[in-house]
Amino acid sequence: MSWSFLTRLLEEIQNHSTFVGKIWLTVLIVFRIVLIAVGGESIYYDEQSKFVCNTEQPGCENVCYDAFAPLSHVRFWVFQIILVATPSVLYLGYAIHKIARSVGRGEAARRVESVEESKEKQSPAEPRHDGRRQIRADGLLRIYVLQLLARATMEVGFLVGQY
């Protein structure tokens, strides 16, 4: 995966996102991925080295540390980012699939529209493009709200889990 592909993907997401979606994406990218990549590894590089076990038995340090912290903070945060971003990625895949299917149908529909346009000129027509009506008709609004609720639920779950 190249940086140009990632940049183009992020631009398309920004073009087709709501205001809240744009803020969420910025927070996800800046405050999570960048901070974990830059600071997380250096801060939690060797979190077990400072851990002191109260007995001198061989292997006690590993067992005590595993009981104390069964999951690394950095791994937990990476897991959180992956799971919280999954509903959005699935929604984008679904939306792209619907758009690709409608483009295929659109070419056939254009031929039919050209024949019907002569009949419609006599009657007043509705606006040619109403984005809200199109989103509701395709079922994208329902899926968008569903992924938004799933994402919010996961965020709350991870906040409780980390606490």
SULUR-V688533 format. One record per residue. N is the residue number from 0. PHI is phi as a letter, one per 30 degrees, with the letter a starting at -180 (* if undefined). OMEGA is omega in whole degrees, 0 to 359 (999 if undefined). D_CENTER is the distance of its C-alpha to the mean C-alpha in Angstrom with 2 decimals. Layout:
# SULUR-V688533
n=N phi=PHI omega=OMEGA d_center=D_CENTER
n=N phi=PHI omega=OMEGA d_center=D_CENTER
This chain:
# SULUR-V688533
n=0 phi=* omega=182 d_center=17.40
n=1 phi=c omega=179 d_center=18.89
n=2 phi=d omega=180 d_center=17.96
n=3 phi=d omega=177 d_center=18.89
n=4 phi=d omega=180 d_center=16.39
n=5 phi=d omega=178 d_center=13.53
n=6 phi=d omega=179 d_center=15.12
n=7 phi=d omega=178 d_center=15.54
n=8 phi=d omega=179 d_center=11.97
n=9 phi=d omega=177 d_center=10.95
n=10 phi=d omega=179 d_center=14.00
n=11 phi=d omega=177 d_center=13.18
n=12 phi=d omega=179 d_center=9.82
n=13 phi=d omega=180 d_center=12.06
n=14 phi=d omega=186 d_center=14.76
n=15 phi=c omega=181 d_center=13.14
n=16 phi=c omega=173 d_center=11.27
n=17 phi=d omega=179 d_center=13.24
n=18 phi=d omega=179 d_center=14.67
n=19 phi=d omega=178 d_center=12.69
n=20 phi=d omega=178 d_center=9.35
n=21 phi=d omega=178 d_center=11.01
n=22 phi=d omega=180 d_center=12.21
n=23 phi=d omega=180 d_center=9.09
n=24 phi=d omega=178 d_center=7.66
n=25 phi=d omega=179 d_center=11.25
n=26 phi=d omega=180 d_center=11.59
n=27 phi=d omega=183 d_center=8.77
n=28 phi=d omega=188 d_center=10.40
n=29 phi=d omega=190 d_center=13.92
n=30 phi=d omega=181 d_center=14.59
n=31 phi=c omega=187 d_center=12.82
n=32 phi=d omega=182 d_center=12.55
n=33 phi=d omega=181 d_center=15.71
n=34 phi=d omega=177 d_center=17.66
n=35 phi=d omega=181 d_center=17.13
n=36 phi=d omega=184 d_center=18.02
n=37 phi=d omega=188 d_center=20.97
n=38 phi=c omega=186 d_center=22.29
n=39 phi=d omega=183 d_center=21.18
n=40 phi=d omega=180 d_center=23.08
n=41 phi=d omega=180 d_center=26.15
n=42 phi=d omega=183 d_center=26.37
n=43 phi=c omega=185 d_center=25.87
n=44 phi=e omega=181 d_center=27.50
n=45 phi=b omega=185 d_center=30.28
n=46 phi=d omega=181 d_center=29.84
n=47 phi=d omega=185 d_center=32.51
n=48 phi=d omega=181 d_center=35.27
n=49 phi=d omega=182 d_center=36.20
n=50 phi=d omega=182 d_center=36.22
n=51 phi=c omega=179 d_center=39.83
n=52 phi=c omega=184 d_center=41.05
n=53 phi=d omega=175 d_center=44.07
n=54 phi=b omega=181 d_center=45.94
n=55 phi=c omega=181 d_center=47.14
n=56 phi=d omega=178 d_center=46.38
n=57 phi=d omega=180 d_center=44.82
n=58 phi=i omega=182 d_center=41.13
n=59 phi=d omega=183 d_center=40.98
n=60 phi=d omega=179 d_center=38.64
n=61 phi=d omega=182 d_center=35.88
n=62 phi=d omega=179 d_center=36.41
n=63 phi=d omega=181 d_center=36.58
n=64 phi=d omega=179 d_center=33.45
n=65 phi=d omega=177 d_center=31.50
n=66 phi=d omega=181 d_center=32.77
n=67 phi=d omega=183 d_center=31.93
n=68 phi=b omega=183 d_center=28.35
n=69 phi=d omega=181 d_center=27.10
n=70 phi=b omega=178 d_center=23.62
n=71 phi=d omega=180 d_center=23.07
n=72 phi=d omega=182 d_center=21.09
n=73 phi=d omega=179 d_center=19.29
n=74 phi=d omega=177 d_center=18.38
n=75 phi=d omega=181 d_center=17.22
n=76 phi=d omega=177 d_center=14.91
n=77 phi=d omega=177 d_center=13.49
n=78 phi=d omega=179 d_center=13.12
n=79 phi=d omega=180 d_center=11.42
n=80 phi=d omega=181 d_center=8.76
n=81 phi=d omega=182 d_center=8.30
n=82 phi=d omega=181 d_center=8.51
n=83 phi=d omega=180 d_center=6.47
n=84 phi=d omega=184 d_center=3.18
n=85 phi=e omega=179 d_center=5.14
n=86 phi=e omega=179 d_center=5.56
n=87 phi=d omega=179 d_center=3.21
n=88 phi=d omega=178 d_center=4.64
n=89 phi=d omega=177 d_center=7.61
n=90 phi=d omega=179 d_center=8.04
n=91 phi=d omega=177 d_center=8.22
n=92 phi=d omega=179 d_center=10.54
n=93 phi=d omega=181 d_center=12.46
n=94 phi=d omega=179 d_center=12.95
n=95 phi=d omega=178 d_center=14.14
n=96 phi=d omega=179 d_center=16.36
n=97 phi=d omega=180 d_center=17.83
n=98 phi=d omega=180 d_center=18.51
n=99 phi=d omega=178 d_center=20.17
n=100 phi=d omega=181 d_center=22.26
n=101 phi=d omega=177 d_center=23.30
n=102 phi=d omega=177 d_center=24.40
n=103 phi=d omega=178 d_center=26.59
n=104 phi=d omega=183 d_center=28.02
n=105 phi=d omega=180 d_center=28.37
n=106 phi=d omega=178 d_center=30.91
n=107 phi=d omega=181 d_center=33.07
n=108 phi=d omega=179 d_center=32.72
n=109 phi=d omega=179 d_center=33.86
n=110 phi=d omega=179 d_center=37.10
n=111 phi=d omega=180 d_center=37.72
n=112 phi=d omega=181 d_center=36.86
n=113 phi=d omega=177 d_center=39.44
n=114 phi=d omega=184 d_center=42.10
n=115 phi=d omega=182 d_center=41.11
n=116 phi=d omega=180 d_center=40.83
n=117 phi=d omega=178 d_center=44.59
n=118 phi=d omega=184 d_center=44.86
n=119 phi=d omega=182 d_center=42.23
n=120 phi=d omega=180 d_center=43.98
n=121 phi=d omega=182 d_center=46.62
n=122 phi=c omega=178 d_center=44.30
n=123 phi=d omega=185 d_center=41.91
n=124 phi=c omega=174 d_center=38.36
n=125 phi=d omega=176 d_center=35.05
n=126 phi=e omega=185 d_center=32.68
n=127 phi=d omega=182 d_center=31.33
n=128 phi=b omega=174 d_center=27.66
n=129 phi=b omega=187 d_center=26.18
n=130 phi=e omega=182 d_center=22.39
n=131 phi=d omega=180 d_center=22.06
n=132 phi=d omega=179 d_center=24.38
n=133 phi=d omega=180 d_center=22.67
n=134 phi=d omega=179 d_center=19.22
n=135 phi=d omega=182 d_center=21.08
n=136 phi=d omega=181 d_center=23.17
n=137 phi=d omega=182 d_center=20.43
n=138 phi=i omega=182 d_center=18.73
n=139 phi=d omega=181 d_center=15.47
n=140 phi=d omega=180 d_center=15.97
n=141 phi=d omega=180 d_center=16.39
n=142 phi=d omega=179 d_center=13.27
n=143 phi=d omega=179 d_center=11.26
n=144 phi=d omega=179 d_center=13.13
n=145 phi=d omega=180 d_center=12.70
n=146 phi=d omega=177 d_center=8.91
n=147 phi=d omega=177 d_center=9.47
n=148 phi=d omega=178 d_center=12.24
n=149 phi=d omega=180 d_center=10.67
n=150 phi=d omega=179 d_center=8.10
n=151 phi=d omega=178 d_center=11.28
n=152 phi=d omega=178 d_center=13.40
n=153 phi=d omega=178 d_center=11.66
n=154 phi=e omega=179 d_center=11.88
n=155 phi=d omega=178 d_center=15.50
n=156 phi=d omega=179 d_center=16.20
n=157 phi=d omega=176 d_center=15.32
n=158 phi=d omega=178 d_center=17.38
n=159 phi=d omega=180 d_center=20.20
n=160 phi=d omega=180 d_center=19.95
n=161 phi=d omega=180 d_center=20.25
n=162 phi=d omega=999 d_center=23.09
